[in-house]
Amino acid sequence: MLLRLKVSEISKNKGWTMRELSERLMVDHQTVMYWNQGRTFPRLPMMLKVCHLLDCKLDDLVDT
């Protein structure tokens, strides 16, 4: 089963680029790209921070 974060889709709804989101999260833009591709997965505290910034629920963020 592949898990990935739908950060690209949700951040676009906020009008943010992936780079802008990575700057707000204080992580490298490639890190956010890897989450979106399912190559890596953030730890729960970072996922909660992403949810807070994007104003979404964890269920909305995770794509299985």
Backbone atoms as SQL, in Angstrom:
CREATE TABLE atoms (id INTEGER PRIMARY KEY, chain TEXT, resi INTEGER, resn TEXT, atom TEXT, x REAL, y REAL, z REAL);
INSERT INTO atoms VALUES
  (1, 'A', 1, 'MET', 'N', 0.850, -1.177, 0.000),
  (2, 'A', 1, 'MET', 'CA', 0.000, 0.000, 0.000),
  (3, 'A', 1, 'MET', 'C', 0.895, 1.240, 0.000),
  (4, 'A', 2, 'LEU', 'N', 0.595, 2.182, -0.851),
  (5, 'A', 2, 'LEU', 'CA', 1.353, 3.419, -0.956),
  (6, 'A', 2, 'LEU', 'C', 0.640, 4.516, -0.180),
  (7, 'A', 3, 'LEU', 'N', 1.364, 5.142, 0.722),
  (8, 'A', 3, 'LEU', 'CA', 0.835, 6.301, 1.432),
  (9, 'A', 3, 'LEU', 'C', 1.519, 7.539, 0.890),
  (10, 'A', 4, 'ARG', 'N', 0.761, 8.581, 0.703),
  (11, 'A', 4, 'ARG', 'CA', 1.358, 9.850, 0.297),
  (12, 'A', 4, 'ARG', 'C', 0.516, 10.969, 0.878),
  (13, 'A', 5, 'LEU', 'N', 1.118, 12.122, 0.993),
  (14, 'A', 5, 'LEU', 'CA', 0.398, 13.295, 1.463),
  (15, 'A', 5, 'LEU', 'C', -0.084, 14.091, 0.267),
  (16, 'A', 6, 'LYS', 'N', -1.284, 14.605, 0.363),
  (17, 'A', 6, 'LYS', 'CA', -1.852, 15.400, -0.717),
  (18, 'A', 6, 'LYS', 'C', -1.547, 16.883, -0.499),
  (19, 'A', 7, 'VAL', 'N', -0.313, 17.189, -0.158),
  (20, 'A', 7, 'VAL', 'CA', 0.044, 18.572, 0.155),
  (21, 'A', 7, 'VAL', 'C', -0.057, 19.474, -1.065),
  (22, 'A', 8, 'SER', 'N', 0.261, 18.964, -2.225),
  (23, 'A', 8, 'SER', 'CA', 0.205, 19.782, -3.433),
  (24, 'A', 8, 'SER', 'C', -1.223, 20.238, -3.719),
  (25, 'A', 9, 'GLU', 'N', -2.142, 19.300, -3.685),
  (26, 'A', 9, 'GLU', 'CA', -3.535, 19.616, -3.983),
  (27, 'A', 9, 'GLU', 'C', -4.109, 20.608, -2.977),
  (28, 'A', 10, 'ILE', 'N', -3.851, 20.370, -1.706),
  (29, 'A', 10, 'ILE', 'CA', -4.443, 21.201, -0.661),
  (30, 'A', 10, 'ILE', 'C', -3.777, 22.572, -0.611),
  (31, 'A', 11, 'SER', 'N', -2.458, 22.630, -0.797),
  (32, 'A', 11, 'SER', 'CA', -1.779, 23.927, -0.759),
  (33, 'A', 11, 'SER', 'C', -2.181, 24.805, -1.947),
  (34, 'A', 12, 'LYS', 'N', -2.454, 24.188, -3.098),
  (35, 'A', 12, 'LYS', 'CA', -2.921, 24.963, -4.247),
  (36, 'A', 12, 'LYS', 'C', -4.256, 25.631, -3.949),
  (37, 'A', 13, 'ASN', 'N', -5.108, 24.958, -3.181),
  (38, 'A', 13, 'ASN', 'CA', -6.385, 25.548, -2.798),
  (39, 'A', 13, 'ASN', 'C', -6.196, 26.782, -1.923),
  (40, 'A', 14, 'LYS', 'N', -5.077, 26.836, -1.200),
  (41, 'A', 14, 'LYS', 'CA', -4.764, 27.998, -0.369),
  (42, 'A', 14, 'LYS', 'C', -4.027, 29.068, -1.168),
  (43, 'A', 15, 'GLY', 'N', -3.645, 28.737, -2.410),
  (44, 'A', 15, 'GLY', 'CA', -2.913, 29.672, -3.247),
  (45, 'A', 15, 'GLY', 'C', -1.421, 29.672, -2.981),
  (46, 'A', 16, 'TRP', 'N', -0.912, 28.603, -2.374),
  (47, 'A', 16, 'TRP', 'CA', 0.510, 28.494, -2.049),
  (48, 'A', 16, 'TRP', 'C', 1.187, 27.529, -3.004),
  (49, 'A', 17, 'THR', 'N', 2.432, 27.826, -3.306),
  (50, 'A', 17, 'THR', 'CA', 3.250, 26.876, -4.052),
  (51, 'A', 17, 'THR', 'C', 3.852, 25.894, -3.049),
  (52, 'A', 18, 'MET', 'N', 4.434, 24.831, -3.573),
  (53, 'A', 18, 'MET', 'CA', 5.097, 23.865, -2.699),
  (54, 'A', 18, 'MET', 'C', 6.278, 24.520, -1.987),
  (55, 'A', 19, 'ARG', 'N', 6.949, 25.418, -2.671),
  (56, 'A', 19, 'ARG', 'CA', 8.089, 26.117, -2.063),
  (57, 'A', 19, 'ARG', 'C', 7.615, 27.004, -0.909),
  (58, 'A', 20, 'GLU', 'N', 6.503, 27.702, -1.105),
  (59, 'A', 20, 'GLU', 'CA', 5.966, 28.551, -0.029),
  (60, 'A', 20, 'GLU', 'C', 5.580, 27.709, 1.178),
  (61, 'A', 21, 'LEU', 'N', 4.973, 26.571, 0.934),
  (62, 'A', 21, 'LEU', 'CA', 4.603, 25.691, 2.033),
  (63, 'A', 21, 'LEU', 'C', 5.846, 25.197, 2.763),
  (64, 'A', 22, 'SER', 'N', 6.865, 24.805, 2.014),
  (65, 'A', 22, 'SER', 'CA', 8.085, 24.314, 2.659),
  (66, 'A', 22, 'SER', 'C', 8.739, 25.409, 3.502),
  (67, 'A', 23, 'GLU', 'N', 8.701, 26.647, 3.032),
  (68, 'A', 23, 'GLU', 'CA', 9.250, 27.756, 3.819),
  (69, 'A', 23, 'GLU', 'C', 8.457, 27.962, 5.104),
  (70, 'A', 24, 'ARG', 'N', 7.145, 27.863, 5.025),
  (71, 'A', 24, 'ARG', 'CA', 6.307, 28.024, 6.224),
  (72, 'A', 24, 'ARG', 'C', 6.540, 26.891, 7.226),
  (73, 'A', 25, 'LEU', 'N', 6.862, 25.702, 6.706),
  (74, 'A', 25, 'LEU', 'CA', 7.133, 24.550, 7.575),
  (75, 'A', 25, 'LEU', 'C', 8.592, 24.491, 8.018),
  (76, 'A', 26, 'MET', 'N', 9.425, 25.340, 7.415),
  (77, 'A', 26, 'MET', 'CA', 10.860, 25.375, 7.689),
  (78, 'A', 26, 'MET', 'C', 11.536, 24.043, 7.370),
  (79, 'A', 27, 'VAL', 'N', 11.177, 23.498, 6.209),
  (80, 'A', 27, 'VAL', 'CA', 11.817, 22.295, 5.685),
  (81, 'A', 27, 'VAL', 'C', 12.234, 22.565, 4.250),
  (82, 'A', 28, 'ASP', 'N', 13.118, 21.744, 3.729),
  (83, 'A', 28, 'ASP', 'CA', 13.563, 21.873, 2.352),
  (84, 'A', 28, 'ASP', 'C', 12.400, 21.583, 1.403),
  (85, 'A', 29, 'HIS', 'N', 12.359, 22.274, 0.281),
  (86, 'A', 29, 'HIS', 'CA', 11.253, 22.061, -0.661),
  (87, 'A', 29, 'HIS', 'C', 11.229, 20.641, -1.203),
  (88, 'A', 30, 'GLN', 'N', 12.395, 19.988, -1.284),
  (89, 'A', 30, 'GLN', 'CA', 12.422, 18.596, -1.750),
  (90, 'A', 30, 'GLN', 'C', 11.738, 17.671, -0.746),
  (91, 'A', 31, 'THR', 'N', 11.813, 18.005, 0.518),
  (92, 'A', 31, 'THR', 'CA', 11.149, 17.195, 1.540),
  (93, 'A', 31, 'THR', 'C', 9.651, 17.161, 1.293),
  (94, 'A', 32, 'VAL', 'N', 9.073, 18.321, 1.029),
  (95, 'A', 32, 'VAL', 'CA', 7.632, 18.401, 0.750),
  (96, 'A', 32, 'VAL', 'C', 7.309, 17.659, -0.541),
  (97, 'A', 33, 'MET', 'N', 8.172, 17.776, -1.524),
  (98, 'A', 33, 'MET', 'CA', 7.973, 17.067, -2.784),
  (99, 'A', 33, 'MET', 'C', 7.973, 15.549, -2.554),
  (100, 'A', 34, 'TYR', 'N', 8.895, 15.070, -1.734),
  (101, 'A', 34, 'TYR', 'CA', 8.960, 13.636, -1.436),
  (102, 'A', 34, 'TYR', 'C', 7.714, 13.162, -0.708),
  (103, 'A', 35, 'TRP', 'N', 7.183, 13.976, 0.202),
  (104, 'A', 35, 'TRP', 'CA', 5.932, 13.605, 0.885),
  (105, 'A', 35, 'TRP', 'C', 4.817, 13.449, -0.136),
  (106, 'A', 36, 'ASN', 'N', 4.746, 14.390, -1.045),
  (107, 'A', 36, 'ASN', 'CA', 3.678, 14.380, -2.043),
  (108, 'A', 36, 'ASN', 'C', 3.796, 13.178, -2.979),
  (109, 'A', 37, 'GLN', 'N', 5.030, 12.733, -3.238),
  (110, 'A', 37, 'GLN', 'CA', 5.257, 11.585, -4.116),
  (111, 'A', 37, 'GLN', 'C', 5.150, 10.254, -3.377),
  (112, 'A', 38, 'GLY', 'N', 5.113, 10.285, -2.065),
  (113, 'A', 38, 'GLY', 'CA', 5.068, 9.053, -1.290),
  (114, 'A', 38, 'GLY', 'C', 6.442, 8.432, -1.083),
  (115, 'A', 39, 'ARG', 'N', 7.502, 9.164, -1.393),
  (116, 'A', 39, 'ARG', 'CA', 8.865, 8.637, -1.226),
  (117, 'A', 39, 'ARG', 'C', 9.289, 8.622, 0.232),
  (118, 'A', 40, 'THR', 'N', 8.858, 9.627, 0.987),
  (119, 'A', 40, 'THR', 'CA', 9.096, 9.679, 2.432),
  (120, 'A', 40, 'THR', 'C', 7.799, 10.120, 3.092),
  (121, 'A', 41, 'PHE', 'N', 7.777, 10.001, 4.401),
  (122, 'A', 41, 'PHE', 'CA', 6.564, 10.347, 5.142),
  (123, 'A', 41, 'PHE', 'C', 6.983, 11.064, 6.414),
  (124, 'A', 42, 'PRO', 'N', 6.367, 12.202, 6.725),
  (125, 'A', 42, 'PRO', 'CA', 6.767, 12.935, 7.928),
  (126, 'A', 42, 'PRO', 'C', 6.262, 12.250, 9.199),
  (127, 'A', 43, 'ARG', 'N', 6.887, 12.604, 10.290),
  (128, 'A', 43, 'ARG', 'CA', 6.422, 12.118, 11.592),
  (129, 'A', 43, 'ARG', 'C', 5.144, 12.852, 11.962),
  (130, 'A', 44, 'LEU', 'N', 4.431, 12.290, 12.909),
  (131, 'A', 44, 'LEU', 'CA', 3.124, 12.828, 13.297),
  (132, 'A', 44, 'LEU', 'C', 3.166, 14.298, 13.696),
  (133, 'A', 45, 'PRO', 'N', 4.123, 14.765, 14.503),
  (134, 'A', 45, 'PRO', 'CA', 4.118, 16.193, 14.843),
  (135, 'A', 45, 'PRO', 'C', 4.187, 17.108, 13.614),
  (136, 'A', 46, 'MET', 'N', 4.970, 16.711, 12.612),
  (137, 'A', 46, 'MET', 'CA', 5.055, 17.511, 11.393),
  (138, 'A', 46, 'MET', 'C', 3.751, 17.421, 10.602),
  (139, 'A', 47, 'MET', 'N', 3.136, 16.249, 10.579),
  (140, 'A', 47, 'MET', 'CA', 1.855, 16.115, 9.879),
  (141, 'A', 47, 'MET', 'C', 0.799, 17.016, 10.507),
  (142, 'A', 48, 'LEU', 'N', 0.809, 17.098, 11.829),
  (143, 'A', 48, 'LEU', 'CA', -0.146, 17.964, 12.513),
  (144, 'A', 48, 'LEU', 'C', 0.135, 19.434, 12.208),
  (145, 'A', 49, 'LYS', 'N', 1.394, 19.793, 12.084),
  (146, 'A', 49, 'LYS', 'CA', 1.765, 21.158, 11.715),
  (147, 'A', 49, 'LYS', 'C', 1.283, 21.478, 10.303),
  (148, 'A', 50, 'VAL', 'N', 1.431, 20.518, 9.399),
  (149, 'A', 50, 'VAL', 'CA', 0.949, 20.692, 8.025),
  (150, 'A', 50, 'VAL', 'C', -0.564, 20.894, 8.032),
  (151, 'A', 51, 'CYS', 'N', -1.266, 20.074, 8.783),
  (152, 'A', 51, 'CYS', 'CA', -2.726, 20.202, 8.876),
  (153, 'A', 51, 'CYS', 'C', -3.117, 21.571, 9.408),
  (154, 'A', 52, 'HIS', 'N', -2.407, 22.027, 10.421),
  (155, 'A', 52, 'HIS', 'CA', -2.713, 23.337, 10.997),
  (156, 'A', 52, 'HIS', 'C', -2.510, 24.446, 9.962),
  (157, 'A', 53, 'LEU', 'N', -1.382, 24.403, 9.260),
  (158, 'A', 53, 'LEU', 'CA', -1.096, 25.437, 8.255),
  (159, 'A', 53, 'LEU', 'C', -2.099, 25.417, 7.099),
  (160, 'A', 54, 'LEU', 'N', -2.463, 24.218, 6.675),
  (161, 'A', 54, 'LEU', 'CA', -3.375, 24.089, 5.534),
  (162, 'A', 54, 'LEU', 'C', -4.842, 24.082, 5.941),
  (163, 'A', 55, 'ASP', 'N', -5.088, 24.146, 7.248),
  (164, 'A', 55, 'ASP', 'CA', -6.450, 24.157, 7.778),
  (165, 'A', 55, 'ASP', 'C', -7.261, 22.966, 7.249),
  (166, 'A', 56, 'CYS', 'N', -6.694, 21.775, 7.455),
  (167, 'A', 56, 'CYS', 'CA', -7.369, 20.564, 7.008),
  (168, 'A', 56, 'CYS', 'C', -7.249, 19.484, 8.082),
  (169, 'A', 57, 'LYS', 'N', -8.043, 18.459, 7.932),
  (170, 'A', 57, 'LYS', 'CA', -7.972, 17.316, 8.845),
  (171, 'A', 57, 'LYS', 'C', -6.911, 16.341, 8.343),
  (172, 'A', 58, 'LEU', 'N', -6.410, 15.529, 9.249),
  (173, 'A', 58, 'LEU', 'CA', -5.404, 14.537, 8.895),
  (174, 'A', 58, 'LEU', 'C', -5.943, 13.585, 7.825),
  (175, 'A', 59, 'ASP', 'N', -7.209, 13.218, 7.920),
  (176, 'A', 59, 'ASP', 'CA', -7.820, 12.343, 6.918),
  (177, 'A', 59, 'ASP', 'C', -7.798, 12.952, 5.531),
  (178, 'A', 60, 'ASP', 'N', -7.946, 14.288, 5.449),
  (179, 'A', 60, 'ASP', 'CA', -7.928, 14.967, 4.163),
  (180, 'A', 60, 'ASP', 'C', -6.532, 14.998, 3.565),
  (181, 'A', 61, 'LEU', 'N', -5.537, 14.967, 4.430),
  (182, 'A', 61, 'LEU', 'CA', -4.154, 15.111, 4.007),
  (183, 'A', 61, 'LEU', 'C', -3.542, 13.817, 3.478),
  (184, 'A', 62, 'VAL', 'N', -3.958, 12.696, 4.040),
  (185, 'A', 62, 'VAL', 'CA', -3.351, 11.404, 3.705),
  (186, 'A', 62, 'VAL', 'C', -4.142, 10.726, 2.602),
  (187, 'A', 63, 'ASP', 'N', -3.427, 10.291, 1.591),
  (188, 'A', 63, 'ASP', 'CA', -4.043, 9.575, 0.469),
  (189, 'A', 63, 'ASP', 'C', -3.518, 8.144, 0.490),
  (190, 'A', 64, 'THR', 'N', -4.412, 7.187, 0.548),
  (191, 'A', 64, 'THR', 'CA', -3.983, 5.780, 0.577),
  (192, 'A', 64, 'THR', 'C', -4.326, 5.100, -0.727);
